[in-house]
Amino acid sequence: MAEAQAPALPSLPRRTQGTPESPPGKGITAPTEDNPEATAAEATGPISVAETVSDDSVQRKLEKLLPKYPGVRKIGVEVEDGVVTLTGHVADNDVRDRLREFVRRVQGVNLVLNHTKTDVQVLTAREYALKQIRGYWDVISRKWLLCLFAVGLVLAASAVARLFNRYSETLLTLFTGNLLLRSVLGSVIAVLIVIGGVLSALHLLGMTEAVLSFLGLAGVVALAVGFAFRDIAENFIASVMLGLRRPFRVGDFIEVAGKSGVVKSLNTRATVLVTLDGSQVRIPNAVIFKEALVYRQPSIDGSTSGSHIRER
């Protein structure tokens, strides 16, 4: 869709040291083959062409300047009665917007019609994917030592997470005596350690956009997993609530969902009961959280007595 921009009404002269849109000293990336960190700075005020400005002089000036603008792949300029029409191919929408603002400041320009297209509009899916891959490869080729360190950081985080998960119950005993809560906290902290390692590795490589994309993707994946594995997520949340409220402990005799027995173990998904005949019953935590829970005191002869309902 074409973009048009008309100049604002005349206003008082402003300082040329910088504007909110273009603060002094702030440049934009203009990488070259031998210097990927090169930058370019834009003028902050009107760009003078001549005392008497003609359409031809404006067009010649823009045709000389715009091909050098960072992010411009191919550019065409037409000027008629102060109306500048831009056509061609630029990197992305940010470049399109900056290009429009740049042309606006040229003396003699009354209106800007920006018909340029971005890589997403021009390139095929295969070409765009290859462009992104080449961008990542350039980062790796220039920062291979940092890449090795980043990979090592991720592997170290994974190793620490596995080690912590193995000894989490022992380590967390210092903070809580609740077995179920220790199991839940151990799983959560282990996952956070891995995520922290991945984000630190991406930040080390200066891939800020990849970090943001990773966070967005993680949110989408978490949402999709929540729908696809709703029962698992429900049981996990129920285990957290049971761990906080502690309606029963290992060794208690309970009756829930038509099953009764001694609590043998608790984890993030289910609670295991041992019935009076020695059988083991595995009940999902979500069921225990929803159903009425009856707590019984076993008598000396093995029967149960003194039952009452415990609130969760």
Stockholm file with secondary structure:
# STOCKHOLM 1.0

chainA/1-312         MAEAQAPALPSLPRRTQGTPESPPGKGITAPTEDNPEATAAEATGPISVAETVSDDSVQRKLEKLLPKYPGVRKIGVEVEDGVVTLTGHVADNDVRDRLREFVRRVQGVNLVLNHTKTDVQVLTAREYALKQIRGYWDVISRKWLLCLFAVGLVLAASAVARLFNRYSETLLTLFTGNLLLRSVLGSVIAVLIVIGGVLSALHLLGMTEAVLSFLGLAGVVALAVGFAFRDIAENFIASVMLGLRRPFRVGDFIEVAGKSGVVKSLNTRATVLVTLDGSQVRIPNAVIFKEALVYRQPSIDGSTSGSHIRER
#=GR chainA/1-312 SS CCEEECCCCCCCCCCSSCCSSSCTTCCEECCCSSCTTCEECCCSSCBCCCSSCCHHHHHHHHHHHGGGSTTEEEEEEEEETTEEEEEEEESSHHHHHHHHHHHHTBTTCCEEEECCBCHHHHSCHHHHHHHHHHHHHHHHHHSHHHHHHHHHHHHHHHHHHHHHHHHHHHHHTTTCCCHHHHHHHHHHHHHHHHHHHHHHHHHHTTCHHHHHHHHHHHHHHHHHHHHHTHHHHHHHHHHHHHHHHCCCCTTCEEEETTEEEEEEEECSSEEEEECTTSCEEEEEHHHHHHSCEEEEEECTTSCEEEEEECCC
#=GC SS_cons         CCEEECCCCCCCCCCSSCCSSSCTTCCEECCCSSCTTCEECCCSSCBCCCSSCCHHHHHHHHHHHGGGSTTEEEEEEEEETTEEEEEEEESSHHHHHHHHHHHHTBTTCCEEEECCBCHHHHSCHHHHHHHHHHHHHHHHHHSHHHHHHHHHHHHHHHHHHHHHHHHHHHHHTTTCCCHHHHHHHHHHHHHHHHHHHHHHHHHHTTCHHHHHHHHHHHHHHHHHHHHHTHHHHHHHHHHHHHHHHCCCCTTCEEEETTEEEEEEEECSSEEEEECTTSCEEEEEHHHHHHSCEEEEEECTTSCEEEEEECCC
//
